Amino acid sequence: MNGWLIFLGSTGILGVLIWFTSLRIRIVYKRAAENDRIDVEVSMYRRLLKYRFTVNMLQIESLSKGVKVSQKAEVGQKGQAKERKKMWITPRTIKRMQRKFVRLLRNVYDLNEIMRHTLKYVRGEMLEWRTSIGLGEASATGASVGAVWAIKSSIIAVLAHYISLTTQPRLYVLPEFHREMLDTHLVCILRFRIGHAIIAVIRIAVHYFLKGRERVWENIRFKA
């Protein structure tokens, strides 16, 4: 009896700990010299546990083979017990993901509402976006700087509508009047509790399986 009480108590404590644990997501997008690179790091417990993956667009070998994605899991601040692996994202992979997403939209009628409700609990702890642009001519470069500012402001306004920005975004647009270039560097840090993600997954799963049962029942009635 005491063993069961210890087990249930430990399970409950572990469940509460996981529920209130925050996930930290750091997204870095960098474009330099016509090369696009995306780094995403998901961590928890002050980056004690980390999972990171990188997409480098220069690693595209062909349309059929796709783009290489590097993945790495780390434990500890110094990255002990590293696990590295690489995978290819091909057009076939993208099509398969699209089919799954369309099926999810069809079976979960209020998916947009679930996602909107979940995003309310996402906090944007940092957003810095620096862009250098030049068209080789002063007037054209000046006009492009204004256009970039307008685009960035619109994107930030939409983002602030869905998530909570806890710090003021830092936006920079640097004109390069004497050369043609477009370099950008974006750093974004998001944080949310695992408990809110669990609620969203449970709601999606319930709607998905209920919809599947309704379809089976409709097929049985149609055959009858």
C-alpha positions as CSV (number, residue, x, y, z in Angstrom):
1,M,0.0,0.0,0.0
2,N,2.8,2.4,0.9
3,G,4.5,1.6,-2.4
4,W,1.4,2.6,-4.4
5,L,1.1,5.8,-2.4
6,I,4.7,6.7,-3.1
7,F,4.2,5.9,-6.8
8,L,1.1,7.9,-7.1
9,G,2.6,10.8,-5.2
10,S,5.8,10.8,-7.3
11,T,3.7,10.6,-10.5
12,G,1.6,13.5,-9.3
13,I,4.6,15.6,-8.5
14,L,6.2,14.8,-11.8
15,G,3.0,15.7,-13.6
16,V,2.7,19.1,-11.9
17,L,6.4,19.8,-12.6
18,I,6.0,19.0,-16.3
19,W,2.7,21.0,-16.4
20,F,4.4,24.2,-15.2
21,T,7.7,23.7,-17.0
22,S,8.3,26.5,-19.6
23,L,9.7,25.8,-23.0
24,R,12.1,28.3,-24.5
25,I,12.3,28.6,-28.3
26,R,15.1,30.6,-29.9
27,I,14.7,31.2,-33.6
28,V,17.6,32.7,-35.6
29,Y,17.1,33.5,-39.3
30,K,20.1,34.9,-41.2
31,R,20.5,35.8,-44.8
32,A,24.0,36.9,-46.0
33,A,25.6,36.7,-49.4
34,E,22.4,35.0,-50.8
35,N,22.6,32.2,-48.3
36,D,19.6,31.6,-46.0
37,R,20.1,29.8,-42.7
38,I,17.6,29.0,-40.0
39,D,18.6,27.8,-36.5
40,V,15.9,26.7,-34.0
41,E,16.7,25.8,-30.4
42,V,14.1,24.4,-28.0
43,S,15.3,24.2,-24.4
44,M,14.0,23.9,-20.8
45,Y,15.4,24.2,-17.3
46,R,17.6,27.1,-18.1
47,R,18.9,25.4,-21.2
48,L,19.9,22.3,-19.3
49,L,18.0,20.2,-21.9
50,K,18.4,21.4,-25.5
51,Y,17.2,20.3,-28.9
52,R,18.5,22.2,-31.9
53,F,18.1,21.9,-35.6
54,T,19.6,23.9,-38.5
55,V,18.5,24.4,-42.1
56,N,21.0,25.8,-44.5
57,M,19.6,26.6,-47.9
58,L,23.0,26.3,-49.7
59,Q,22.8,22.6,-48.8
60,I,20.1,22.0,-51.4
61,E,21.5,19.4,-53.8
62,S,18.6,18.9,-56.2
63,L,14.8,19.3,-56.3
64,S,14.4,15.6,-55.9
65,K,16.8,15.2,-52.9
66,G,15.7,18.3,-51.1
67,V,17.4,20.3,-48.3
68,K,19.5,18.9,-45.5
69,V,18.4,19.5,-41.9
70,S,20.9,19.0,-39.1
71,Q,19.6,18.0,-35.7
72,K,21.3,17.9,-32.3
73,A,20.1,17.0,-28.8
74,E,22.2,18.2,-25.8
75,V,22.1,17.7,-22.0
76,G,23.8,20.2,-19.8
77,Q,25.2,23.6,-20.3
78,K,28.4,22.3,-22.0
79,G,26.4,20.0,-24.3
80,Q,27.2,16.6,-22.8
81,A,25.6,13.5,-24.3
82,K,25.2,15.0,-27.7
83,E,23.1,13.2,-30.2
84,R,23.6,14.4,-33.8
85,K,21.8,13.3,-36.9
86,K,20.9,14.6,-40.4
87,M,17.8,14.2,-42.5
88,W,16.6,15.4,-45.9
89,I,13.4,17.3,-46.5
90,T,12.3,16.4,-50.0
91,P,9.2,17.5,-52.0
92,R,7.7,14.2,-51.2
93,T,8.1,14.9,-47.5
94,I,6.4,18.3,-47.9
95,K,3.5,16.9,-49.8
96,R,3.0,14.2,-47.1
97,M,3.0,16.9,-44.4
98,Q,0.5,19.0,-46.5
99,R,-1.9,16.0,-46.8
100,K,-1.7,15.4,-43.0
101,F,-2.4,19.1,-42.3
102,V,-5.4,19.2,-44.7
103,R,-6.8,16.1,-43.0
104,L,-6.3,17.7,-39.6
105,L,-8.1,20.9,-40.8
106,R,-11.0,18.7,-42.2
107,N,-11.4,16.7,-38.9
108,V,-10.9,19.5,-36.4
109,Y,-13.4,22.2,-37.3
110,D,-12.3,24.7,-34.7
111,L,-8.5,24.2,-35.1
112,N,-8.0,27.9,-35.8
113,E,-9.8,28.8,-32.5
114,I,-7.8,26.3,-30.6
115,M,-4.5,27.6,-32.0
116,R,-5.5,31.2,-31.4
117,H,-6.4,30.4,-27.7
118,T,-3.1,28.6,-27.2
119,L,-1.1,31.4,-28.7
120,K,-2.4,33.8,-26.1
121,Y,-0.1,32.1,-23.6
122,V,3.0,32.5,-25.7
123,R,5.3,35.2,-24.6
124,G,7.8,37.0,-26.9
125,E,10.8,37.7,-24.7
126,M,13.0,39.1,-27.4
127,L,12.7,40.2,-31.0
128,E,15.5,41.8,-32.9
129,W,15.4,42.2,-36.6
130,R,18.3,43.9,-38.5
131,T,18.2,44.4,-42.3
132,S,20.8,46.0,-44.6
133,I,19.5,46.9,-48.1
134,G,21.0,48.6,-51.1
135,L,19.9,49.0,-54.7
136,G,23.1,50.7,-56.0
137,E,21.3,54.1,-56.3
138,A,20.5,56.6,-53.5
139,S,16.8,57.4,-54.4
140,A,15.9,53.7,-55.0
141,T,17.6,52.7,-51.9
142,G,15.7,55.3,-49.8
143,A,12.4,54.1,-51.2
144,S,13.2,50.5,-50.5
145,V,14.2,51.4,-46.9
146,G,10.7,52.9,-46.4
147,A,9.1,49.8,-47.9
148,V,11.1,47.5,-45.6
149,W,10.1,49.6,-42.6
150,A,6.4,49.3,-43.6
151,I,6.7,45.5,-44.1
152,K,8.4,45.0,-40.7
153,S,5.8,47.1,-38.9
154,S,3.0,45.2,-40.4
155,I,4.5,41.8,-39.4
156,I,5.1,43.0,-35.9
157,A,1.5,44.3,-35.6
158,V,0.1,40.9,-36.7
159,L,2.5,39.0,-34.4
160,A,1.5,41.2,-31.4
161,H,-2.2,40.4,-32.1
162,Y,-1.6,36.7,-31.5
163,I,1.1,36.5,-28.8
164,S,2.1,38.6,-25.9
165,L,5.3,40.7,-26.5
166,T,6.9,41.3,-23.1
167,T,9.7,43.6,-24.5
168,Q,9.8,46.2,-27.2
169,P,10.9,44.8,-30.6
170,R,14.2,46.2,-31.8
171,L,14.0,46.9,-35.6
172,Y,16.8,48.2,-37.7
173,V,16.9,49.0,-41.4
174,L,20.4,50.1,-42.6
175,P,20.7,51.6,-46.1
176,E,23.7,50.7,-48.3
177,F,23.8,53.5,-51.0
178,H,26.8,52.3,-53.0
179,R,26.1,48.6,-53.6
180,E,23.4,46.1,-54.3
181,M,22.7,43.8,-51.3
182,L,20.0,42.4,-49.1
183,D,21.2,41.0,-45.7
184,T,18.9,40.3,-42.8
185,H,19.4,38.9,-39.3
186,L,16.4,38.0,-37.1
187,V,16.5,36.7,-33.5
188,C,13.3,35.8,-31.7
189,I,12.9,34.1,-28.3
190,L,9.5,32.7,-27.3
191,R,8.4,31.0,-24.1
192,F,5.3,29.1,-23.1
193,R,4.3,26.4,-20.5
194,I,4.0,22.8,-21.5
195,G,0.7,22.6,-19.8
196,H,-0.9,24.9,-22.3
197,A,0.5,22.9,-25.1
198,I,-0.9,19.7,-23.5
199,I,-4.4,21.2,-23.4
200,A,-4.2,22.2,-27.0
201,V,-3.1,18.7,-28.0
202,I,-5.9,17.1,-26.0
203,R,-8.5,19.3,-27.6
204,I,-7.3,18.6,-31.1
205,A,-7.1,14.8,-30.4
206,V,-10.7,14.8,-29.0
207,H,-12.1,16.6,-32.0
208,Y,-10.1,14.5,-34.4
209,F,-11.2,11.2,-33.1
210,L,-14.8,12.3,-32.5
211,K,-14.9,13.4,-36.2
212,G,-13.5,10.0,-37.2
213,R,-16.2,8.2,-35.2
214,E,-18.9,10.3,-36.8
215,R,-17.6,9.4,-40.3
216,V,-17.6,5.6,-39.4
217,W,-21.1,5.9,-38.1
218,E,-22.3,7.8,-41.2
219,N,-20.7,5.1,-43.4
220,I,-22.5,2.4,-41.5
221,R,-25.8,4.2,-41.8
222,F,-25.3,4.8,-45.5
223,K,-24.5,1.1,-46.1
224,A,-27.5,0.1,-44.1
